[in-house]
């Protein structure tokens, strides 16, 4: 079971890292899942992930305080809004799909903004 957690942790980490470059793929949930899976499968890998300069701080802040830095909130909402706008304008042809994507964008932004803000 521990080995399965480690393998799934790396898969989740890969998806999270891909989400940095692919706007429609969420980064934070996959990184949080990776941290949890590594904690269950290998405390050493969990410590390694939390010690990463660019990722560890965000994960620690969210795990300990359920909070997101202002800069990360703004970046997430702006990038998600831009990618959804591109989908609504250039990809979705049906009105119902455009409305669904717009509603999803609003709900996702609300969810992100509902967390406490770190300064």
KOLGU-4560 file (N, C-alpha, C; in nm, 3 decimals, padded with zeros to 5 digits):
<recs>
<n_xx: 00.082 n_yy: -00.120 n_zz: 00.000 ca_xx: 00.000 ca_yy: 00.000 ca_zz: 00.000 c_xx: 00.087 c_yy: 00.126 c_zz: 00.000 mol: A seq: 1 type: UNK>
<n_xx: 00.198 n_yy: 00.122 n_zz: 00.074 ca_xx: 00.287 ca_yy: 00.238 ca_zz: 00.078 c_xx: 00.346 c_yy: 00.267 c_zz: -00.059 mol: A seq: 2 type: UNK>
<n_xx: 00.381 n_yy: 00.160 n_zz: -00.132 ca_xx: 00.438 ca_yy: 00.179 ca_zz: -00.266 c_xx: 00.335 c_yy: 00.239 c_zz: -00.361 mol: A seq: 3 type: UNK>
<n_xx: 00.210 n_yy: 00.197 n_zz: -00.348 ca_xx: 00.104 ca_yy: 00.253 ca_zz: -00.431 c_xx: 00.088 c_yy: 00.402 c_zz: -00.402 mol: A seq: 4 type: UNK>
<n_xx: 00.093 n_yy: 00.440 n_zz: -00.274 ca_xx: 00.084 ca_yy: 00.582 ca_zz: -00.238 c_xx: 00.199 c_yy: 00.662 c_zz: -00.299 mol: A seq: 5 type: UNK>
<n_xx: 00.319 n_yy: 00.605 n_zz: -00.298 ca_xx: 00.434 ca_yy: 00.675 ca_zz: -00.355 c_xx: 00.416 c_yy: 00.692 c_zz: -00.507 mol: A seq: 6 type: UNK>
<n_xx: 00.375 n_yy: 00.585 n_zz: -00.575 ca_xx: 00.354 ca_yy: 00.593 ca_zz: -00.720 c_xx: 00.246 c_yy: 00.696 c_zz: -00.752 mol: A seq: 7 type: UNK>
<n_xx: 00.133 n_yy: 00.688 n_zz: -00.682 ca_xx: 00.026 ca_yy: 00.784 ca_zz: -00.706 c_xx: 00.069 c_yy: 00.926 c_zz: -00.668 mol: A seq: 8 type: UNK>
<n_xx: 00.156 n_yy: 00.938 n_zz: -00.568 ca_xx: 00.209 ca_yy: 01.068 ca_zz: -00.531 c_xx: 00.290 c_yy: 01.131 c_zz: -00.644 mol: A seq: 9 type: UNK>
<n_xx: 00.371 n_yy: 01.049 n_zz: -00.710 ca_xx: 00.449 ca_yy: 01.100 ca_zz: -00.823 c_xx: 00.360 c_yy: 01.133 c_zz: -00.943 mol: A seq: 10 type: UNK>
<n_xx: 00.256 n_yy: 01.052 n_zz: -00.967 ca_xx: 00.162 ca_yy: 01.082 ca_zz: -01.075 c_xx: 00.093 c_yy: 01.215 c_zz: -01.047 mol: A seq: 11 type: UNK>
<n_xx: 00.048 n_yy: 01.232 n_zz: -00.923 ca_xx: -00.018 ca_yy: 01.357 ca_zz: -00.884 c_xx: 00.078 c_yy: 01.476 c_zz: -00.894 mol: A seq: 12 type: UNK>
<n_xx: 00.201 n_yy: 01.455 n_zz: -00.853 ca_xx: 00.301 ca_yy: 01.561 ca_zz: -00.863 c_xx: 00.324 c_yy: 01.599 c_zz: -01.009 mol: A seq: 13 type: UNK>
<n_xx: 00.332 n_yy: 01.500 n_zz: -01.096 ca_xx: 00.349 ca_yy: 01.527 ca_zz: -01.238 c_xx: 00.233 c_yy: 01.606 c_zz: -01.296 mol: A seq: 14 type: UNK>
<n_xx: 00.111 n_yy: 01.568 n_zz: -01.258 ca_xx: -00.006 ca_yy: 01.642 ca_zz: -01.305 c_xx: -00.006 c_yy: 01.785 c_zz: -01.250 mol: A seq: 15 type: UNK>
<n_xx: 00.035 n_yy: 01.800 n_zz: -01.124 ca_xx: 00.041 ca_yy: 01.934 ca_zz: -01.065 c_xx: 00.144 c_yy: 02.021 c_zz: -01.134 mol: A seq: 16 type: UNK>
<n_xx: 00.259 n_yy: 01.964 n_zz: -01.165 ca_xx: 00.362 ca_yy: 02.041 ca_zz: -01.236 c_xx: 00.317 c_yy: 02.074 c_zz: -01.378 mol: A seq: 17 type: UNK>
<n_xx: 00.247 n_yy: 01.982 n_zz: -01.443 ca_xx: 00.194 ca_yy: 02.010 ca_zz: -01.576 c_xx: 00.091 c_yy: 02.122 c_zz: -01.570 mol: A seq: 18 type: UNK>
<n_xx: 00.018 n_yy: 02.129 n_zz: -01.458 ca_xx: -00.083 ca_yy: 02.233 ca_zz: -01.441 c_xx: -00.026 c_yy: 02.373 c_zz: -01.434 mol: A seq: 19 type: UNK>
<n_xx: 00.103 n_yy: 02.383 n_zz: -01.405 ca_xx: 00.167 ca_yy: 02.515 ca_zz: -01.406 c_xx: 00.166 c_yy: 02.572 c_zz: -01.547 mol: A seq: 20 type: UNK>
<n_xx: 00.187 n_yy: 02.486 n_zz: -01.646 ca_xx: 00.194 ca_yy: 02.531 ca_zz: -01.785 c_xx: 00.060 c_yy: 02.519 c_zz: -01.858 mol: A seq: 21 type: UNK>
<n_xx: -00.027 n_yy: 02.431 n_zz: -01.812 ca_xx: -00.156 ca_yy: 02.410 ca_zz: -01.877 c_xx: -00.267 c_yy: 02.473 c_zz: -01.793 mol: A seq: 22 type: UNK>
<n_xx: -00.322 n_yy: 02.584 n_zz: -01.838 ca_xx: -00.415 ca_yy: 02.661 ca_zz: -01.755 c_xx: -00.539 c_yy: 02.586 c_zz: -01.709 mol: A seq: 23 type: UNK>
<n_xx: -00.590 n_yy: 02.491 n_zz: -01.785 ca_xx: -00.712 ca_yy: 02.422 ca_zz: -01.744 c_xx: -00.686 c_yy: 02.307 c_zz: -01.647 mol: A seq: 24 type: UNK>
<n_xx: -00.561 n_yy: 02.273 n_zz: -01.625 ca_xx: -00.526 ca_yy: 02.167 ca_zz: -01.532 c_xx: -00.487 c_yy: 02.230 c_zz: -01.399 mol: A seq: 25 type: UNK>
<n_xx: -00.560 n_yy: 02.199 n_zz: -01.292 ca_xx: -00.531 ca_yy: 02.265 ca_zz: -01.164 c_xx: -00.399 c_yy: 02.217 c_zz: -01.103 mol: A seq: 26 type: UNK>
<n_xx: -00.325 n_yy: 02.307 n_zz: -01.045 ca_xx: -00.195 ca_yy: 02.273 ca_zz: -00.985 c_xx: -00.209 c_yy: 02.241 c_zz: -00.837 mol: A seq: 27 type: UNK>
<n_xx: -00.270 n_yy: 02.329 n_zz: -00.762 ca_xx: -00.273 ca_yy: 02.316 ca_zz: -00.616 c_xx: -00.337 c_yy: 02.187 c_zz: -00.567 mol: A seq: 28 type: UNK>
<n_xx: -00.453 n_yy: 02.146 n_zz: -00.618 ca_xx: -00.511 ca_yy: 02.021 ca_zz: -00.566 c_xx: -00.419 c_yy: 01.900 c_zz: -00.587 mol: A seq: 29 type: UNK>
<n_xx: -00.351 n_yy: 01.896 n_zz: -00.700 ca_xx: -00.261 ca_yy: 01.785 ca_zz: -00.726 c_xx: -00.138 c_yy: 01.789 c_zz: -00.635 mol: A seq: 30 type: UNK>
<n_xx: -00.089 n_yy: 01.909 n_zz: -00.607 ca_xx: 00.026 ca_yy: 01.919 ca_zz: -00.515 c_xx: -00.015 c_yy: 01.880 c_zz: -00.373 mol: A seq: 31 type: UNK>
<n_xx: -00.133 n_yy: 01.921 n_zz: -00.332 ca_xx: -00.182 ca_yy: 01.883 ca_zz: -00.199 c_xx: -00.204 c_yy: 01.731 c_zz: -00.190 mol: A seq: 32 type: UNK>
<n_xx: -00.257 n_yy: 01.674 n_zz: -00.296 ca_xx: -00.276 ca_yy: 01.530 ca_zz: -00.301 c_xx: -00.141 c_yy: 01.458 c_zz: -00.296 mol: A seq: 33 type: UNK>
<n_xx: -00.043 n_yy: 01.510 n_zz: -00.368 ca_xx: 00.092 ca_yy: 01.452 ca_zz: -00.364 c_xx: 00.149 c_yy: 01.454 c_zz: -00.223 mol: A seq: 34 type: UNK>
<n_xx: 00.133 n_yy: 01.567 n_zz: -00.156 ca_xx: 00.185 ca_yy: 01.578 ca_zz: -00.019 c_xx: 00.118 c_yy: 01.474 c_zz: 00.072 mol: A seq: 35 type: UNK>
<n_xx: -00.012 n_yy: 01.458 n_zz: 00.059 ca_xx: -00.085 ca_yy: 01.362 ca_zz: 00.142 c_xx: -00.043 c_yy: 01.219 c_zz: 00.110 mol: A seq: 36 type: UNK>
<n_xx: -00.031 n_yy: 01.187 n_zz: -00.020 ca_xx: 00.010 ca_yy: 01.053 ca_zz: -00.059 c_xx: 00.152 c_yy: 01.022 c_zz: -00.014 mol: A seq: 37 type: UNK>
<n_xx: 00.242 n_yy: 01.120 n_zz: -00.028 ca_xx: 00.380 ca_yy: 01.099 ca_zz: 00.018 c_xx: 00.384 c_yy: 01.082 c_zz: 00.169 mol: A seq: 38 type: UNK>
<n_xx: 00.301 n_yy: 01.154 n_zz: 00.241 ca_xx: 00.296 ca_yy: 01.140 ca_zz: 00.387 c_xx: 00.256 c_yy: 00.998 c_zz: 00.425 mol: A seq: 39 type: UNK>
<n_xx: 00.159 n_yy: 00.942 n_zz: 00.352 ca_xx: 00.114 ca_yy: 00.806 ca_zz: 00.380 c_xx: 00.215 c_yy: 00.701 c_zz: 00.333 mol: A seq: 40 type: UNK>
<n_xx: 00.283 n_yy: 00.728 n_zz: 00.222 ca_xx: 00.372 ca_yy: 00.628 ca_zz: 00.163 c_xx: 00.517 c_yy: 00.639 c_zz: 00.202 mol: A seq: 41 type: UNK>
<n_xx: 00.565 n_yy: 00.761 n_zz: 00.221 ca_xx: 00.707 ca_yy: 00.781 ca_zz: 00.250 c_xx: 00.728 c_yy: 00.918 c_zz: 00.316 mol: A seq: 42 type: UNK>
<n_xx: 00.746 n_yy: 00.920 n_zz: 00.447 ca_xx: 00.771 ca_yy: 01.048 ca_zz: 00.514 c_xx: 00.893 c_yy: 01.121 c_zz: 00.457 mol: A seq: 43 type: UNK>
<n_xx: 00.989 n_yy: 01.046 n_zz: 00.407 ca_xx: 01.108 ca_yy: 01.108 ca_zz: 00.346 c_xx: 01.069 c_yy: 01.188 c_zz: 00.221 mol: A seq: 44 type: UNK>
<n_xx: 00.983 n_yy: 01.131 n_zz: 00.135 ca_xx: 00.938 ca_yy: 01.203 ca_zz: 00.016 c_xx: 00.849 c_yy: 01.321 c_zz: 00.052 mol: A seq: 45 type: UNK>
<n_xx: 00.770 n_yy: 01.306 n_zz: 00.156 ca_xx: 00.686 ca_yy: 01.417 ca_zz: 00.204 c_xx: 00.776 c_yy: 01.533 c_zz: 00.248 mol: A seq: 46 type: UNK>
<n_xx: 00.879 n_yy: 01.502 n_zz: 00.324 ca_xx: 00.972 ca_yy: 01.606 ca_zz: 00.369 c_xx: 01.044 c_yy: 01.668 c_zz: 00.249 mol: A seq: 47 type: UNK>
<n_xx: 01.079 n_yy: 01.586 n_zz: 00.152 ca_xx: 01.146 ca_yy: 01.636 ca_zz: 00.031 c_xx: 01.055 c_yy: 01.735 c_zz: -00.042 mol: A seq: 48 type: UNK>
<n_xx: 00.927 n_yy: 01.699 n_zz: -00.059 ca_xx: 00.833 ca_yy: 01.786 ca_zz: -00.130 c_xx: 00.816 c_yy: 01.919 c_zz: -00.055 mol: A seq: 49 type: UNK>
<n_xx: 00.803 n_yy: 01.912 n_zz: 00.076 ca_xx: 00.785 ca_yy: 02.035 ca_zz: 00.153 c_xx: 00.911 c_yy: 02.121 c_zz: 00.157 mol: A seq: 50 type: UNK>
<n_xx: 01.026 n_yy: 02.061 n_zz: 00.129 ca_xx: 01.151 ca_yy: 02.138 ca_zz: 00.131 c_xx: 01.180 c_yy: 02.205 c_zz: -00.004 mol: A seq: 51 type: UNK>
<n_xx: 01.098 n_yy: 02.179 n_zz: -00.104 ca_xx: 01.119 ca_yy: 02.242 ca_zz: -00.236 c_xx: 01.092 c_yy: 02.391 c_zz: -00.222 mol: A seq: 52 type: UNK>
<n_xx: 01.187 n_yy: 02.475 n_zz: -00.268 ca_xx: 01.173 ca_yy: 02.620 ca_zz: -00.250 c_xx: 01.048 c_yy: 02.680 c_zz: -00.314 mol: A seq: 53 type: UNK>
<n_xx: 01.010 n_yy: 02.635 n_zz: -00.430 ca_xx: 00.897 ca_yy: 02.696 ca_zz: -00.500 c_xx: 00.762 c_yy: 02.634 c_zz: -00.466 mol: A seq: 54 type: UNK>
<n_xx: 00.761 n_yy: 02.513 n_zz: -00.415 ca_xx: 00.635 ca_yy: 02.444 ca_zz: -00.389 c_xx: 00.606 c_yy: 02.425 c_zz: -00.241 mol: A seq: 55 type: UNK>
<n_xx: 00.708 n_yy: 02.400 n_zz: -00.164 ca_xx: 00.691 ca_yy: 02.364 ca_zz: -00.023 c_xx: 00.618 c_yy: 02.467 c_zz: 00.059 mol: A seq: 56 type: UNK>
<n_xx: 00.649 n_yy: 02.592 n_zz: 00.038 ca_xx: 00.585 ca_yy: 02.699 ca_zz: 00.116 c_xx: 00.435 c_yy: 02.705 c_zz: 00.095 mol: A seq: 57 type: UNK>
<n_xx: 00.392 n_yy: 02.694 n_zz: -00.031 ca_xx: 00.249 ca_yy: 02.697 ca_zz: -00.061 c_xx: 00.178 c_yy: 02.580 c_zz: 00.005 mol: A seq: 58 type: UNK>
<n_xx: 00.238 n_yy: 02.462 n_zz: -00.004 ca_xx: 00.177 ca_yy: 02.343 ca_zz: 00.054 c_xx: 00.168 c_yy: 02.356 c_zz: 00.205 mol: A seq: 59 type: UNK>
<n_xx: 00.277 n_yy: 02.399 n_zz: 00.269 ca_xx: 00.277 ca_yy: 02.415 ca_zz: 00.415 c_xx: 00.172 c_yy: 02.517 c_zz: 00.460 mol: A seq: 60 type: UNK>
<n_xx: 00.169 n_yy: 02.631 n_zz: 00.391 ca_xx: 00.071 ca_yy: 02.735 ca_zz: 00.427 c_xx: -00.072 c_yy: 02.682 c_zz: 00.417 mol: A seq: 61 type: UNK>
<n_xx: -00.100 n_yy: 02.608 n_zz: 00.311 ca_xx: -00.235 ca_yy: 02.558 ca_zz: 00.295 c_xx: -00.267 c_yy: 02.451 c_zz: 00.398 mol: A seq: 62 type: UNK>
<n_xx: -00.173 n_yy: 02.360 n_zz: 00.423 ca_xx: -00.198 ca_yy: 02.254 ca_zz: 00.520 c_xx: -00.213 c_yy: 02.308 c_zz: 00.662 mol: A seq: 63 type: UNK>
<n_xx: -00.132 n_yy: 02.405 n_zz: 00.698 ca_xx: -00.133 ca_yy: 02.457 ca_zz: 00.834 c_xx: -00.240 c_yy: 02.562 c_zz: 00.859 mol: A seq: 64 type: UNK>
<n_xx: -00.264 n_yy: 02.650 n_zz: 00.760 ca_xx: -00.352 ca_yy: 02.765 ca_zz: 00.782 c_xx: -00.475 c_yy: 02.768 c_zz: 00.692 mol: A seq: 65 type: UNK>
<n_xx: -00.481 n_yy: 02.676 n_zz: 00.596 ca_xx: -00.589 ca_yy: 02.679 ca_zz: 00.496 c_xx: -00.595 c_yy: 02.817 c_zz: 00.432 mol: A seq: 66 type: UNK>
<n_xx: -00.477 n_yy: 02.867 n_zz: 00.392 ca_xx: -00.466 ca_yy: 03.001 ca_zz: 00.336 c_xx: -00.380 c_yy: 02.999 c_zz: 00.210 mol: A seq: 67 type: UNK>
<n_xx: -00.406 n_yy: 03.096 n_zz: 00.122 ca_xx: -00.334 ca_yy: 03.107 ca_zz: -00.004 c_xx: -00.276 c_yy: 03.248 c_zz: -00.013 mol: A seq: 68 type: UNK>
<n_xx: -00.149 n_yy: 03.261 n_zz: -00.054 ca_xx: -00.091 ca_yy: 03.396 ca_zz: -00.070 c_xx: -00.168 c_yy: 03.477 c_zz: -00.175 mol: A seq: 69 type: UNK>
<n_xx: -00.173 n_yy: 03.608 n_zz: -00.154 ca_xx: -00.245 ca_yy: 03.697 ca_zz: -00.244 c_xx: -00.196 c_yy: 03.682 c_zz: -00.388 mol: A seq: 70 type: UNK>
<n_xx: -00.066 n_yy: 03.677 n_zz: -00.405 ca_xx: -00.008 ca_yy: 03.666 ca_zz: -00.540 c_xx: -00.056 c_yy: 03.538 c_zz: -00.609 mol: A seq: 71 type: UNK>
<n_xx: -00.062 n_yy: 03.428 n_zz: -00.536 ca_xx: -00.106 ca_yy: 03.301 ca_zz: -00.595 c_xx: -00.255 c_yy: 03.306 c_zz: -00.629 mol: A seq: 72 type: UNK>
<n_xx: -00.333 n_yy: 03.371 n_zz: -00.544 ca_xx: -00.477 ca_yy: 03.385 ca_zz: -00.572 c_xx: -00.498 c_yy: 03.464 c_zz: -00.701 mol: A seq: 73 type: UNK>
<n_xx: -00.430 n_yy: 03.577 n_zz: -00.710 ca_xx: -00.447 ca_yy: 03.662 ca_zz: -00.828 c_xx: -00.403 c_yy: 03.587 c_zz: -00.954 mol: A seq: 74 type: UNK>
<n_xx: -00.288 n_yy: 03.521 n_zz: -00.948 ca_xx: -00.239 ca_yy: 03.447 ca_zz: -01.064 c_xx: -00.336 c_yy: 03.337 c_zz: -01.104 mol: A seq: 75 type: UNK>
<n_xx: -00.387 n_yy: 03.264 n_zz: -01.007 ca_xx: -00.479 ca_yy: 03.153 ca_zz: -01.036 c_xx: -00.607 c_yy: 03.204 c_zz: -01.100 mol: A seq: 76 type: UNK>
<n_xx: -00.665 n_yy: 03.309 n_zz: -01.043 ca_xx: -00.792 ca_yy: 03.359 ca_zz: -01.095 c_xx: -00.772 c_yy: 03.422 c_zz: -01.233 mol: A seq: 77 type: UNK>
<n_xx: -00.666 n_yy: 03.496 n_zz: -01.252 ca_xx: -00.642 ca_yy: 03.559 ca_zz: -01.383 c_xx: -00.617 c_yy: 03.454 c_zz: -01.490 mol: A seq: 78 type: UNK>
<n_xx: -00.529 n_yy: 03.357 n_zz: -01.463 ca_xx: -00.499 ca_yy: 03.255 ca_zz: -01.563 c_xx: -00.622 c_yy: 03.169 c_zz: -01.594 mol: A seq: 79 type: UNK>
<n_xx: -00.697 n_yy: 03.133 n_zz: -01.493 ca_xx: -00.817 ca_yy: 03.054 ca_zz: -01.514 c_xx: -00.920 c_yy: 03.134 c_zz: -01.594 mol: A seq: 80 type: UNK>
<n_xx: -00.935 n_yy: 03.261 n_zz: -01.562 ca_xx: -01.031 ca_yy: 03.345 ca_zz: -01.633 c_xx: -00.992 c_yy: 03.361 c_zz: -01.779 mol: A seq: 81 type: UNK>
<n_xx: -00.865 n_yy: 03.381 n_zz: -01.805 ca_xx: -00.819 ca_yy: 03.396 ca_zz: -01.943 c_xx: -00.842 c_yy: 03.267 c_zz: -02.023 mol: A seq: 82 type: UNK>
<n_xx: -00.807 n_yy: 03.155 n_zz: -01.963 ca_xx: -00.822 ca_yy: 03.028 ca_zz: -02.036 c_xx: -00.970 c_yy: 02.997 c_zz: -02.059 mol: A seq: 83 type: UNK>
<n_xx: -01.055 n_yy: 03.026 n_zz: -01.961 ca_xx: -01.198 ca_yy: 03.004 ca_zz: -01.979 c_xx: -01.254 c_yy: 03.099 c_zz: -02.085 mol: A seq: 84 type: UNK>
<n_xx: -01.206 n_yy: 03.222 n_zz: -02.085 ca_xx: -01.253 ca_yy: 03.318 ca_zz: -02.185 c_xx: -01.217 c_yy: 03.272 c_zz: -02.326 mol: A seq: 85 type: UNK>
<n_xx: -01.098 n_yy: 03.220 n_zz: -02.342 ca_xx: -01.057 ca_yy: 03.167 ca_zz: -02.473 c_xx: -01.148 c_yy: 03.052 c_zz: -02.514 mol: A seq: 86 type: UNK>
<n_xx: -01.178 n_yy: 02.964 n_zz: -02.420 ca_xx: -01.268 ca_yy: 02.851 ca_zz: -02.449 c_xx: -01.408 c_yy: 02.899 c_zz: -02.485 mol: A seq: 87 type: UNK>
<n_xx: -01.458 n_yy: 02.997 n_zz: -02.411 ca_xx: -01.593 ca_yy: 03.047 ca_zz: -02.436 c_xx: -01.601 c_yy: 03.117 c_zz: -02.571 mol: A seq: 88 type: UNK>
<n_xx: -01.500 n_yy: 03.195 n_zz: -02.605 ca_xx: -01.505 ca_yy: 03.274 ca_zz: -02.729 c_xx: -01.468 c_yy: 03.192 c_zz: -02.852 mol: A seq: 89 type: UNK>
<n_xx: -01.363 n_yy: 03.110 n_zz: -02.842 ca_xx: -01.310 ca_yy: 03.044 ca_zz: -02.962 c_xx: -01.341 c_yy: 02.895 c_zz: -02.974 mol: A seq: 90 type: UNK>
<n_xx: -01.373 n_yy: 02.828 n_zz: -02.865 ca_xx: -01.389 ca_yy: 02.683 ca_zz: -02.871 c_xx: -01.535 c_yy: 02.640 c_zz: -02.863 mol: A seq: 91 type: UNK>
<n_xx: -01.602 n_yy: 02.685 n_zz: -02.761 ca_xx: -01.741 ca_yy: 02.642 ca_zz: -02.740 c_xx: -01.832 c_yy: 02.709 c_zz: -02.843 mol: A seq: 92 type: UNK>
<n_xx: -01.910 n_yy: 02.625 n_zz: -02.911 ca_xx: -02.003 ca_yy: 02.680 ca_zz: -03.010 c_xx: -02.145 c_yy: 02.689 c_zz: -02.955 mol: A seq: 93 type: UNK>
<n_xx: -02.182 n_yy: 02.593 n_zz: -02.872 ca_xx: -02.318 ca_yy: 02.590 ca_zz: -02.819 c_xx: -02.333 c_yy: 02.690 c_zz: -02.704 mol: A seq: 94 type: UNK>
<n_xx: -02.445 n_yy: 02.758 n_zz: -02.701 ca_xx: -02.471 ca_yy: 02.857 ca_zz: -02.598 c_xx: -02.470 c_yy: 02.793 c_zz: -02.460 mol: A seq: 95 type: UNK>
<n_xx: -02.530 n_yy: 02.675 n_zz: -02.445 ca_xx: -02.534 ca_yy: 02.609 ca_zz: -02.315 c_xx: -02.393 c_yy: 02.578 c_zz: -02.264 mol: A seq: 96 type: UNK>
<n_xx: -02.302 n_yy: 02.542 n_zz: -02.355 ca_xx: -02.164 ca_yy: 02.513 ca_zz: -02.315 c_xx: -02.092 c_yy: 02.642 c_zz: -02.273 mol: A seq: 97 type: UNK>
<n_xx: -02.116 n_yy: 02.748 n_zz: -02.344 ca_xx: -02.057 ca_yy: 02.877 ca_zz: -02.307 c_xx: -02.105 c_yy: 02.921 c_zz: -02.168 mol: A seq: 98 type: UNK>
<n_xx: -02.233 n_yy: 02.903 n_zz: -02.143 ca_xx: -02.288 ca_yy: 02.938 ca_zz: -02.012 c_xx: -02.232 c_yy: 02.848 c_zz: -01.902 mol: A seq: 99 type: UNK>
<n_xx: -02.219 n_yy: 02.720 n_zz: -01.932 ca_xx: -02.163 ca_yy: 02.626 ca_zz: -01.835 c_xx: -02.019 c_yy: 02.660 c_zz: -01.801 mol: A seq: 100 type: UNK>
<n_xx: -01.938 n_yy: 02.690 n_zz: -01.902 ca_xx: -01.798 ca_yy: 02.729 ca_zz: -01.878 c_xx: -01.789 c_yy: 02.859 c_zz: -01.800 mol: A seq: 101 type: UNK>
<n_xx: -01.875 n_yy: 02.952 n_zz: -01.832 ca_xx: -01.876 ca_yy: 03.080 ca_zz: -01.759 c_xx: -01.914 c_yy: 03.059 c_zz: -01.613 mol: A seq: 102 type: UNK>
<n_xx: -02.015 n_yy: 02.977 n_zz: -01.589 ca_xx: -02.055 ca_yy: 02.945 ca_zz: -01.452 c_xx: -01.942 c_yy: 02.874 c_zz: -01.377 mol: A seq: 103 type: UNK>
<n_xx: -01.876 n_yy: 02.780 n_zz: -01.444 ca_xx: -01.763 ca_yy: 02.709 ca_zz: -01.382 c_xx: -01.653 c_yy: 02.808 c_zz: -01.344 mol: A seq: 104 type: UNK>
<n_xx: -01.624 n_yy: 02.903 n_zz: -01.431 ca_xx: -01.519 ca_yy: 03.002 ca_zz: -01.402 c_xx: -01.555 c_yy: 03.085 c_zz: -01.279 mol: A seq: 105 type: UNK>
<n_xx: -01.680 n_yy: 03.127 n_zz: -01.271 ca_xx: -01.724 ca_yy: 03.207 ca_zz: -01.156 c_xx: -01.715 c_yy: 03.125 c_zz: -01.027 mol: A seq: 106 type: UNK>
<n_xx: -01.761 n_yy: 03.001 n_zz: -01.031 ca_xx: -01.759 ca_yy: 02.917 ca_zz: -00.911 c_xx: -01.615 c_yy: 02.883 c_zz: -00.867 mol: A seq: 107 type: UNK>
<n_xx: -01.529 n_yy: 02.856 n_zz: -00.962 ca_xx: -01.389 ca_yy: 02.826 ca_zz: -00.928 c_xx: -01.322 c_yy: 02.949 c_zz: -00.869 mol: A seq: 108 type: UNK>
<n_xx: -01.345 n_yy: 03.065 n_zz: -00.930 ca_xx: -01.286 ca_yy: 03.189 ca_zz: -00.877 c_xx: -01.338 c_yy: 03.215 c_zz: -00.735 mol: A seq: 109 type: UNK>
<n_xx: -01.468 n_yy: 03.197 n_zz: -00.714 ca_xx: -01.526 ca_yy: 03.216 ca_zz: -00.580 c_xx: -01.461 c_yy: 03.121 c_zz: -00.480 mol: A seq: 110 type: UNK>
<n_xx: -01.440 n_yy: 02.996 n_zz: -00.519 ca_xx: -01.379 ca_yy: 02.897 ca_zz: -00.431 c_xx: -01.236 c_yy: 02.939 c_zz: -00.394 mol: A seq: 111 type: UNK>
<n_xx: -01.159 n_yy: 02.980 n_zz: -00.492 ca_xx: -01.021 ca_yy: 03.022 ca_zz: -00.466 c_xx: -01.019 c_yy: 03.144 c_zz: -00.374 mol: A seq: 112 type: UNK>
<n_xx: -01.105 n_yy: 03.240 n_zz: -00.403 ca_xx: -01.106 ca_yy: 03.364 ca_zz: -00.326 c_xx: -01.167 c_yy: 03.346 c_zz: -00.187 mol: A seq: 113 type: UNK>
<n_xx: -01.236 n_yy: 03.235 n_zz: -00.163 ca_xx: -01.298 ca_yy: 03.212 ca_zz: -00.032 c_xx: -01.197 c_yy: 03.173 c_zz: 00.074 mol: A seq: 114 type: UNK>
<n_xx: -01.078 n_yy: 03.130 n_zz: 00.033 ca_xx: -00.976 ca_yy: 03.094 ca_zz: 00.133 c_xx: -00.912 c_yy: 03.220 c_zz: 00.191 mol: A seq: 115 type: UNK>
<n_xx: -00.864 n_yy: 03.208 n_zz: 00.312 ca_xx: -00.793 ca_yy: 03.319 ca_zz: 00.377 c_xx: -00.675 c_yy: 03.361 c_zz: 00.290 mol: A seq: 116 type: UNK>
<n_xx: -00.645 n_yy: 03.489 n_zz: 00.293 ca_xx: -00.535 ca_yy: 03.544 ca_zz: 00.213 c_xx: -00.413 c_yy: 03.568 c_zz: 00.301 mol: A seq: 117 type: UNK>
<n_xx: -00.299 n_yy: 03.515 n_zz: 00.256 ca_xx: -00.172 ca_yy: 03.543 ca_zz: 00.322 c_xx: -00.105 c_yy: 03.660 c_zz: 00.253 mol: A seq: 118 type: UNK>
<n_xx: -00.038 n_yy: 03.743 n_zz: 00.332 ca_xx: 00.029 ca_yy: 03.858 ca_zz: 00.272 c_xx: 00.177 c_yy: 03.840 c_zz: 00.273 mol: A seq: 119 type: UNK>
</recs>
